[in-house]
């Protein structure tokens, strides 16, 4: 299903002229070998372009359409017209050597075999270059020597004659296409993607751009050991995919991964997403919804408001079709291979509705200094991680499961809830608004309670023991803080964890401690003393006993009660 969806995406991109035809690919090119008619190197042309990368201006390779590149492992195998300095010039940063000369000879053989009968000026210049170029004397060429360090940095080079590139030459292009048609293997079978009988691809091209994978790329489909083979089928013949389908899906996936503005990392995984019709506005909309920032809060609110009122959703003056098929793919690296954490498909309208439901569950009262409403997936995961550790990433598998649950409007993974509780305990009861929102959303979806806007803020009518105990703890802490202004450590630092888990062993101690704080308030702040005694009476009237222990669900209610009561206190202060 994944390969089929990617193939269809490729066909739509190719129709729009965004991806090359079969036998060609897009590659990052850094330099051009500028040849004379006689095949001499005139100079090395700088092809990198300056682009804004965050706050910095960076020089990045230019994306060009070139003949399809080979998949290398450890052997010597040359690309046509586009390759690194070892193959096209026979040099690396240290000069040349036996292995590097083998690379150059492989490139020489391939180019001469294909172009020796060509009459075109460009083709003849390339042939003349390979016949006369001596890698061992490369430093004698002024153009090469001037940019030695640059061209040997493993970037790709191409051939050119002034401003004309070899891969754009009509005759050379025709030679390459004819060669691909003639170069047919004996292996034929039924393609699992198209259902057609066709030539089967033995080795699939690598996928590049997945963080953590090999820089040369990693395979999505591969078989490299007899243990994975069956019925005498070797390598990718085990899962027969036609050459066209293989070319299409690898081209589409590499294209998606090259669009860095439309990818985002989650844990150790990377997310790519696309509309079947290959329309960019759908990607823009999903990126805004999944990773909201302060600047697009109004835009997100408008999208959800239009959904709620059954009005058309418009992005960049383009109306989105809710029936548009949309795909989301989560990939993770595993040495030289990739594995799929999940693949999700649905209509774009349903995906937006599921996201709207999630954000509705996440709504909670926020501190006044927080000027944004929507909490992105990455921010949710950060709330569960230890930001003081070297590795600040959330648990990999959990991260992908959280995103999938949000997209499907399914139950959140239990690890999201438990990791949030663990983080709160580890930080002695530090309940941030993000963590409170996670707990509220989890309890609504997974425990099927605390539904509705009532629980965005304090619910003074809620009589659940755990929730009331959380409120009580918050008030006891406030009494201590008011009685001792400027205190650096409160009962939260010492007692929060045990109060949340085993209230019967802690609250009697806290009540006794409260009495001394009340006496101090009586002497110094009579009005505060009266206010707190009234509030304590109201809260404790809802309690019958202090439970010996609270379940995980009850601990969540305790934390919400604590958070709500604390935000009520801050709000009253601001109103004053």
Secondary structure, DSSP 8 states (H G I E B T S, - for coil): -HHHHHHHHHHHHHHTTSS--TTEEEEEEEEEEEE-TTS-EEEEEE--EEEEETTEEEEE-EEEEEE-----SSS----SSEE-HHHHTS-BTTB--HHHHHHHHHHHHHHHHHHTT--SHHHHHHHHHHHH--GGGGGG-HHHHHTHHHHTSS-EEEEEETTEEGGG-HHHHHHHHHHHHH---S-EEE-TTT--EEEB-SS---B---TTS-TT-BBSS---SGGG-BTTB-GGGGG--BHHHHHHHHHHHHHHHH-GGG-EEETTEEEEEEETT--HHHHHHHHHHHS--GGGHHHHHHHHHHHHTT---EETTEE--TT-EEEEEEEEEETTEEEEEEEEEEEHHHHHHHHHHHHHHH-----TT-------HHHHHHTTS-TTSS-----HHHHHHHHHHHHHT----HHHHHHHHHHHHHTTS---HHHHHHHHHHHHHTS--S-SGGGGS--TT---HHHHHHHHHHHHHHHHHHHSTT-S--HHHHHHHHHHH-GGGTHHHHHHHHHHHHHHHHHH-HHHHHHHHHHHHHHHTT-S---S---HHHHHHHHHHHHHHHHHHHHHHHH-
